[in-house]
Structures are given as C-alpha cells and as structure tokens.
Amino acid sequence: MIDIIDELQWRGLIAQTTDLDALRKALADGPITLYCGFDPTAGSLHVGHLTQALTLARFQQAGHRPIALVGGGTGLIGDPKPNAERQMNSVETVKGWVGNLAGQLSAFLHFAPEGEQAGPTDAILANNGDWLGRSTRSSCSVTWASTSASTRCWPGRR
C-alpha cells in the first residue's frame, strides 16, 4: 500500500490534523472508508472539485474505499451568495446535475460495474437526496447563510 499521508503531505494537501499518528495507524491497520461531498449546484464538476476528486482517487489507489457524496438534496437550495438569497433549483434540474457529476466522477474513481458486487476498494456513489427527502416535511423551514431568515421549503419533499 502507498503511504498516503506522505503522498498528501508531499503535495501540500494536509494543513492540520488532530492526531496524525492515529490516522497513520488506522490507514496501516487496513482499508478505511472515507467520503467527500460534491454539491450539484451546476451541471458539471469544476476546477474547484479537482483537488477533492484527485484526493479520493489517491486514497483508492492506496487501497481504501472512497465515497463520493453527491448532494442531490442540498443541491436544491443552490449556492450561497453574499448579497442575495439563494436560488432554489428544481428537482428535475438537480437530478440531471447529479447524473452528470456521477459520470464525471467515474473518470477519477473506479466504481463496480452496474449490477456487479462492489469490491473492497470500489468507490461508492451516495446521494443525500435519497435520504433527506425522507427526513424533511413540507412544512419545513430552512435558513440560508446568506439571508437572515427564509421560510421556503424544498420543492417536492415531504
């Protein structure tokens, strides 16, 4: 297995840790599972996603299992804006964006082929839209960071 910590440090990708020795031990003891989130607030990955996608790929190449968490639920509320309210996105639009990002992430990560059992280091694609819809109600209140208060709900969620 590649010493992933040395690799990431060499690349300047580790700014701080809480316990580097414990992390090294966990990595050495066997494969770990880790995730990184990608919010679909546009129809494509962009350069800002590159470091995260490549870091997940490096962990996978070092024998670990990455989870690419695509935020199909959180993508509904759009990107924060410093001087304006977030723009709500339609469920149909976000579903399309999630599909685009999933396809693009497959250029960086190895996923098990459709219908096959995943191996121990095959990447997992998770979509928080699959579970956020079950845990929110149509009477919800969402407060966005860029506005002091807003009482809109996610469309189509119960």
C-alpha positions in Angstrom: 0.0 0.0 0.0 1.1 3.5 -0.8 1.8 5.7 2.3 -1.0 8.1 1.5 -0.1 10.5 4.3 3.4 11.0 3.0 2.0 11.5 -0.5 -0.6 14.1 0.6 2.0 15.9 2.7 4.4 16.0 -0.2 1.7 17.5 -2.3 0.9 20.2 0.3 -2.6 18.8 0.9 -2.5 18.4 4.6 -2.8 21.7 6.6 -3.6 20.3 10.0 -4.7 17.1 11.7 -6.0 16.2 15.2 -3.9 13.0 15.6 -1.6 12.2 12.7 -0.2 9.1 14.4 -3.7 7.6 15.0 -4.6 8.3 11.4 -1.4 6.6 10.2 -2.2 3.6 12.4 -5.8 3.4 11.1 -4.6 3.5 7.5 -1.9 0.9 8.2 -4.4 -1.4 10.0 -6.4 -2.0 6.9 -8.6 -0.2 4.4 -10.6 2.7 5.6 -13.7 4.2 4.1 -13.7 8.0 3.6 -16.0 10.4 1.8 -16.0 13.8 0.2 -19.1 15.8 -0.7 -19.9 17.3 -4.1 -22.9 19.6 -4.2 -24.6 19.7 -7.7 -25.1 23.4 -7.9 -24.3 23.3 -11.7 -24.4 20.8 -14.5 -20.7 19.9 -14.2 -17.8 19.5 -11.9 -15.5 22.5 -12.0 -11.9 23.2 -11.2 -12.8 23.6 -7.5 -13.7 19.9 -7.3 -10.4 18.7 -8.8 -8.3 18.5 -5.6 -11.1 16.6 -3.8 -11.7 14.2 -6.7 -7.9 13.5 -7.1 -7.5 13.1 -3.3 -10.3 10.5 -3.2 -8.6 8.8 -6.2 -5.3 8.7 -4.4 -6.9 7.1 -1.3 -8.5 4.5 -3.6 -5.2 3.8 -5.3 -3.7 3.3 -1.9 -6.2 0.5 -1.1 -9.0 2.4 0.6 -12.7 2.9 -0.3 -13.9 6.3 -1.3 -17.5 7.5 -1.1 -18.4 10.3 -3.4 -21.3 12.0 -1.7 -23.3 13.9 -4.3 -25.7 16.3 -2.6 -28.9 15.8 -4.6 -30.8 17.1 -1.6 -28.6 20.0 -0.6 -28.2 21.0 -4.3 -31.8 22.0 -4.3 -31.1 25.2 -2.3 -28.3 26.4 -4.6 -25.1 28.2 -4.0 -24.8 30.9 -1.2 -24.5 34.4 -2.5 -23.0 37.2 -0.3 -25.7 39.8 -1.2 -28.7 37.8 -2.4 -31.0 35.0 -1.4 -30.1 31.5 -2.7 -31.8 30.5 -5.9 -33.9 27.3 -5.5 -33.2 24.6 -8.1 -35.9 22.3 -9.4 -35.8 18.6 -8.5 -35.6 17.7 -12.2 -32.6 20.0 -12.8 -30.7 18.7 -9.7 -31.4 15.1 -10.8 -29.8 15.9 -14.1 -26.8 17.6 -12.5 -26.4 14.6 -10.1 -26.2 12.3 -13.1 -23.7 14.5 -14.8 -21.4 14.6 -11.7 -21.7 10.9 -11.2 -20.5 10.3 -14.8 -17.7 12.8 -14.4 -16.5 11.3 -11.1 -16.1 7.9 -12.8 -13.2 9.4 -14.7 -11.4 9.7 -11.3 -12.8 6.8 -9.3 -13.3 3.2 -10.0 -16.9 2.1 -9.3 -18.1 -1.5 -9.6 -19.8 -2.1 -12.9 -23.6 -1.9 -12.9 -25.2 -5.0 -11.4 -21.9 -6.4 -10.0 -21.0 -6.8 -6.4 -18.6 -4.0 -5.2 -15.1 -4.9 -4.2 -13.5 -3.7 -1.0 -11.9 -0.7 -2.7 -14.6 0.1 -5.3 -15.9 3.6 -4.9 -19.5 4.2 -3.7 -21.7 7.0 -5.1 -24.1 8.2 -2.5 -26.8 10.9 -3.0 -28.1 12.7 0.1 -31.3 13.4 -1.8 -32.1 9.7 -1.2 -32.4 10.2 2.5 -33.0 13.9 3.0 -36.4 13.6 1.4 -37.5 11.0 4.0 -36.4 13.2 6.9 -37.9 16.6 6.0 -41.5 17.7 6.0 -43.3 20.0 3.6 -43.7 22.4 6.5 -40.0 22.7 7.0 -38.2 26.0 7.5 -34.7 26.4 6.0 -32.5 29.3 7.0 -29.7 30.1 4.5 -26.4 31.6 5.5 -26.7 34.5 3.0 -30.0 35.7 4.4 -31.2 36.4 7.9 -34.4 34.3 7.5 -36.3 32.4 4.9 -39.2 30.1 5.2 -39.3 28.3 1.9 -39.3 24.5 1.7 -37.6 22.2 -0.7 -40.0 21.6 -3.6 -41.4 18.1 -3.9 -40.2 16.9 -0.4 -42.5 15.5 2.3 
